[in-house]
Amino acid sequence: MDKVFIKGLKVEGIIGIFQWEREVRQVISVDIEMDFDNTRAGKSDSIDDALNYKLVGKRVTSFIKNSKFKLVEALAEKISSIILKEFPVSKVKISLSKPGAMRGSDSVGITIIRP
């Protein structure tokens, strides 16, 4: 299956379990990989036949900006659910990370894959 991806989408949102994390916006980095058959788009050269990754990015950005999750696990599940429900993809891989969340590391996070 073909893959359509968005890498390093940076969105500020409320995420975390500590009180200070509930009061300030943090950068959340999102990588999205979606299974989508690009055959028609490749032949037609028409956006109508493609998966519009700009719309996916806008939807995910809007959702994160307006959410207040405690766990990246819960946020990733909801993002995958939204993409699978609202866009014509057969599988999605979501990687979420919180840059600078742990001293001594670049970032921490998770990756999930949902059919």
N, C-alpha and C positions, 0 to 999 in steps of 0.2 A: 504494500500500500504506500502511496505517496505521503509525504509529510509536509505540512505547512507549519512554520514556526515563528514565534516571537521570542527574542532573547533579550534579557536585561531590561525589561519594562520596569521602570522605577516609579513607584507610587507612594505618596505619603498617606499613612493611615494609622488608626489606633489598633495596636496589637500588643499583647503581653499580659502577664499575670500580676505584675507588680503595680502598686498604686501609681508610681510615677509614670509607668507605661500607659496607664489609663487616662493620663492628663496631657500627654504630648504626642504629637504625630511623629512617627518614625518612618524611615525609608524602608519599603518592602520591595524586594527585587523579585520579579516574576519571569519565569521562562515557561512558554507554552508550546507544546508540540501536538499537532492534531493530524489524525489520519483522514485524508481526503483524496479522492480520485481526481487528479488534475488533467486527465486525458482530454475531456471536452474543452477546457480552458486552453490547453496547449494547442489544440486544433483551431479553435475559433478566434483566439486572441481577444476574447471578450470578458470583461469583468463579471458579466452576468453568469458566466459559467465557472467562475473561480470562487474560492473561499475568500471573502473579503477580510483579510487580516486586520485592516484598519478598524472595521466595525467591531471585531473581536476585542482588539486592544482598547477601544473606547468603552465598550461594555464592561470589561474587567476593571479598567481604571475607575470608572464611575462607581462600580460596586465597592471596590476597596476604599475609596475616599469616604464613602458613606457607611462603612461597616465598623464594628467595634468588637472584634474577636479577641479572645484570650490566647488561643492556640493557633499556630500556623497550620496545624493539622485540620482544624475545623474550617479555616479560611480556604485551604486548598480543596477540601471536599465540596464546599459551596461553589467555588469557581468552576470546578470540573462539572458539577451538576448544571450550572448555568450554560456553559458552552455546549454540553451534550444536548440540552433541551432546546436551546435557541439557534444553534447553527448545525448545518448538515455534515457533521463529522461522526465517524464511527468509533473513534477512540481518542482519548486525550491524555497527555502526560503533562502534569503541572509540577514545576519546581519553584518553591518559595524560599526566600532567604531573607534574613535580617542582618544586613551589614553592620559590623561593629557591635553585635549583641553580646559577644563573649570576648573578654579580654584575651589577647594573644592570637585571635583568629580573624580572618578576613570577614567571615560571615558564618552563620549557622542556619540550618533549614531542613527541608524535607522534599522528597519527590514522591508523587503518587501517579499511578496509571489506572485509568478507569475506562471500561468498554461502554 
